[in-house]
Amino acid sequence: MFEISPAEWTAILLSLRVAVVATLVATPFGIALAWLLARHDFWGKSFLDAVVHLPLVLPPVVTGYLLLLTFGRRGLVGAWLADHLGIVFAFRWTGAALACAIMGFPLMVRAIRLSIEAVDRRLEQAAATLGANPWRVFFGMTLPLALPGVIAGAVLGFAKALGEFGATITFVSNIPGETQTLSSAIYGLLQVPGAESGLWRLTVVAVAISFGAVLLSEWLVQRQRRETQA
């Protein structure tokens, strides 16, 4: 019952690759946008904040369809990428990573933004008074102090990417070996009579990976806090 088949291993490893790539690509953008929203007031800030959080409230299928219109082979951006750079997202595992990054981005930004807002601005102002330029203040003080929130945001993005289904299957379909992630593999098995053992195996794997990611995040956050307090 617990012997994982080669096809299931492929789906598991692809899910991990998609989630890791999505998290690594989204995190720098998430930090930059969270800092912008936390530390600056500008015209259109509320609109930008709403756009960032839109994937949380839109049906995932709608997000996937919008991605298809934008990054498909004949999409607004996808056509240019395919014709000039040879980059294709639709129906590729890279498209799954893009969809997962977008779906997890609001959770990531929110966690990082709250952490940056919790950093005492007086510390940043004192560092600036002593001659530190804005980049040095950010990388030498703000970011280290906000690191627990960055870690939490990255893990939330990873977990969301690992479990993403609606936007992914709409944008890249469910192609075994190419775009069939853990979630879409489970969905495929639901359509197959007598596939309960495979469903259980993949469900257990999904729960184990997500639970392990949360535990690792908590350990890293607690360790960072202890080092900061020391």
C-alpha positions as CSV (number, residue, x, y, z in Angstrom):
1,M,0.0,0.0,0.0
2,F,2.9,2.4,0.9
3,E,5.1,1.5,-2.1
4,I,5.2,4.7,-4.2
5,S,5.1,4.1,-7.9
6,P,7.5,5.8,-10.4
7,A,4.7,8.0,-11.7
8,E,3.9,9.1,-8.1
9,W,7.5,9.8,-7.4
10,T,7.6,11.9,-10.6
11,A,4.6,14.0,-9.4
12,I,6.1,14.4,-5.9
13,L,9.5,15.5,-7.2
14,L,7.9,17.8,-9.7
15,S,5.8,19.4,-7.0
16,L,8.9,20.0,-4.8
17,R,10.8,21.5,-7.8
18,V,7.9,23.8,-8.7
19,A,7.4,24.9,-5.1
20,V,11.1,25.6,-4.5
21,V,11.5,27.5,-7.7
22,A,8.3,29.5,-7.1
23,T,9.5,30.4,-3.6
24,L,13.0,31.3,-4.6
25,V,11.8,33.5,-7.4
26,A,9.0,35.2,-5.5
27,T,10.8,35.9,-2.2
28,P,13.0,38.8,-3.5
29,F,10.0,40.5,-5.1
30,G,8.0,39.8,-1.9
31,I,10.6,41.5,0.3
32,A,10.9,44.5,-2.0
33,L,7.1,45.0,-2.3
34,A,6.6,44.4,1.4
35,W,9.2,47.0,2.3
36,L,7.6,49.5,-0.2
37,L,4.1,49.0,1.3
38,A,5.4,49.1,4.9
39,R,7.7,52.1,4.7
40,H,6.3,54.4,2.0
41,D,3.1,56.3,1.4
42,F,2.4,57.1,-2.2
43,W,-0.5,57.7,-4.6
44,G,-2.1,54.4,-5.6
45,K,-0.8,52.5,-2.6
46,S,-4.2,51.1,-1.7
47,F,-4.7,50.0,-5.3
48,L,-1.4,48.2,-5.4
49,D,-2.1,46.5,-2.1
50,A,-5.5,45.3,-3.5
51,V,-3.8,44.0,-6.7
52,V,-1.3,42.1,-4.6
53,H,-4.0,40.4,-2.6
54,L,-6.3,39.8,-5.5
55,P,-5.2,36.1,-6.0
56,L,-6.5,35.4,-2.5
57,V,-10.0,36.4,-3.3
58,L,-10.3,35.5,-7.0
59,P,-11.3,31.9,-7.9
60,P,-8.1,30.1,-8.7
61,V,-9.5,29.1,-12.1
62,V,-9.9,32.8,-13.0
63,T,-6.3,33.4,-12.0
64,G,-5.2,30.5,-14.2
65,Y,-7.3,31.8,-17.1
66,L,-5.8,35.3,-16.8
67,L,-2.3,33.7,-16.8
68,L,-3.2,31.8,-19.9
69,L,-4.4,35.1,-21.6
70,T,-1.2,36.8,-20.5
71,F,1.5,34.2,-20.8
72,G,0.0,31.7,-23.2
73,R,1.7,31.2,-26.6
74,R,-0.5,33.9,-28.1
75,G,-0.9,35.9,-24.9
76,L,-0.1,39.5,-24.4
77,V,3.3,38.8,-22.9
78,G,3.7,35.1,-23.8
79,A,3.7,35.7,-27.6
80,W,6.6,38.1,-27.2
81,L,8.5,35.8,-24.9
82,A,8.0,32.9,-27.2
83,D,8.9,34.7,-30.4
84,H,11.9,36.7,-29.2
85,L,13.3,34.8,-26.2
86,G,12.0,31.3,-26.8
87,I,10.5,31.2,-23.4
88,V,7.2,29.3,-23.1
89,F,5.2,29.1,-19.8
90,A,1.9,27.5,-20.9
91,F,1.7,23.8,-20.5
92,R,5.2,23.6,-19.1
93,W,6.5,23.0,-15.5
94,T,7.8,26.6,-15.5
95,G,4.3,27.8,-16.0
96,A,3.2,25.8,-13.0
97,A,6.0,27.5,-11.0
98,L,4.8,30.9,-12.2
99,A,1.2,30.1,-11.3
100,C,2.2,28.9,-7.8
101,A,4.4,31.9,-7.2
102,I,1.5,34.3,-8.0
103,M,-0.9,32.3,-5.8
104,G,1.4,32.3,-2.9
105,F,2.7,35.8,-3.3
106,P,0.0,37.6,-1.2
107,L,0.6,35.4,1.8
108,M,4.3,35.9,1.5
109,V,4.0,39.7,1.2
110,R,1.6,40.0,4.1
111,A,3.9,38.1,6.5
112,I,7.0,40.0,5.5
113,R,5.2,43.4,5.6
114,L,4.0,42.8,9.1
115,S,7.5,41.9,10.2
116,I,9.0,45.0,8.6
117,E,6.4,47.2,10.2
118,A,7.3,45.7,13.6
119,V,10.9,46.9,13.2
120,D,11.4,50.1,15.2
121,R,11.9,53.0,12.8
122,R,14.0,54.8,15.4
123,L,16.7,52.2,15.0
124,E,16.7,52.9,11.2
125,Q,16.8,56.6,11.8
126,A,19.7,56.3,14.3
127,A,21.7,54.2,11.7
128,A,21.0,56.8,9.0
129,T,22.1,59.6,11.4
130,L,25.4,57.8,11.9
131,G,26.0,57.9,8.2
132,A,24.6,54.6,6.9
133,N,23.0,54.9,3.4
134,P,19.5,53.6,2.8
135,W,20.8,50.3,1.3
136,R,23.0,49.6,4.3
137,V,20.2,50.4,6.7
138,F,18.0,48.0,4.9
139,F,20.4,45.1,4.5
140,G,22.3,45.7,7.8
141,M,19.4,46.4,10.1
142,T,15.8,46.2,8.7
143,L,16.2,42.9,6.9
144,P,18.0,41.0,9.7
145,L,15.4,42.2,12.3
146,A,12.5,41.2,9.9
147,L,14.1,37.9,9.0
148,P,11.6,35.7,11.1
149,G,8.8,37.2,9.0
150,V,10.7,36.6,5.8
151,I,11.2,33.0,6.7
152,A,7.5,32.6,7.7
153,G,6.4,34.3,4.4
154,A,8.7,32.1,2.4
155,V,7.3,28.9,4.0
156,L,3.7,30.1,3.5
157,G,4.5,30.7,-0.1
158,F,6.1,27.3,-0.4
159,A,3.2,25.5,1.3
160,K,0.7,27.4,-1.0
161,A,2.8,26.4,-4.0
162,L,2.9,22.8,-2.9
163,G,-0.9,22.7,-2.6
164,E,-1.9,24.9,-5.5
165,F,-4.3,23.2,-8.0
166,G,-6.9,25.5,-9.6
167,A,-4.7,28.1,-11.3
168,T,-2.1,25.5,-12.2
169,I,-4.4,23.0,-13.9
170,T,-6.1,25.8,-15.8
171,F,-2.8,27.3,-17.0
172,V,-0.6,24.3,-17.6
173,S,-3.1,21.4,-17.6
174,N,-2.3,18.0,-16.1
175,I,0.4,16.4,-18.2
176,P,2.1,13.4,-16.6
177,G,5.9,14.0,-16.3
178,E,5.6,17.7,-17.3
179,T,3.0,19.5,-15.3
180,Q,1.3,16.9,-13.1
181,T,2.0,18.0,-9.6
182,L,1.0,16.3,-6.4
183,S,-2.3,18.0,-6.3
184,S,-3.2,17.3,-9.9
185,A,-2.1,13.7,-9.5
186,I,-4.4,13.3,-6.5
187,Y,-7.2,14.9,-8.6
188,G,-6.5,12.4,-11.4
189,L,-6.6,9.5,-9.1
190,L,-10.0,10.6,-7.9
191,Q,-11.3,9.9,-11.4
192,V,-10.0,6.4,-11.4
193,P,-12.1,3.6,-9.8
194,G,-10.1,1.5,-7.2
195,A,-7.3,4.0,-6.9
196,E,-7.8,4.5,-3.2
197,S,-4.3,3.2,-2.2
198,G,-2.6,5.7,-4.5
199,L,-4.8,8.5,-3.1
200,W,-3.8,7.6,0.4
201,R,-0.1,7.5,-0.4
202,L,0.0,10.9,-2.1
203,T,-2.2,12.4,0.6
204,V,0.2,11.1,3.3
205,V,3.2,12.5,1.4
206,A,1.5,15.9,0.9
207,V,0.6,16.2,4.6
208,A,4.1,15.1,5.6
209,I,5.9,17.6,3.4
210,S,3.6,20.5,4.4
211,F,3.9,19.6,8.1
212,G,7.7,19.3,7.9
213,A,7.9,22.7,6.2
214,V,5.9,24.3,9.0
215,L,8.1,22.7,11.6
216,L,11.3,23.7,9.9
217,S,9.9,27.3,9.6
218,E,9.1,27.4,13.3
219,W,12.6,26.1,14.2
220,L,14.3,28.6,12.0
221,V,12.2,31.5,13.3
222,Q,12.9,30.6,16.9
223,R,16.6,30.2,16.2
224,Q,16.8,33.6,14.5
225,R,15.0,35.2,17.4
226,R,17.4,33.7,19.9
227,E,20.4,34.9,17.9
228,T,18.8,38.4,17.6
229,Q,18.1,38.6,21.4
230,A,21.7,37.4,22.2
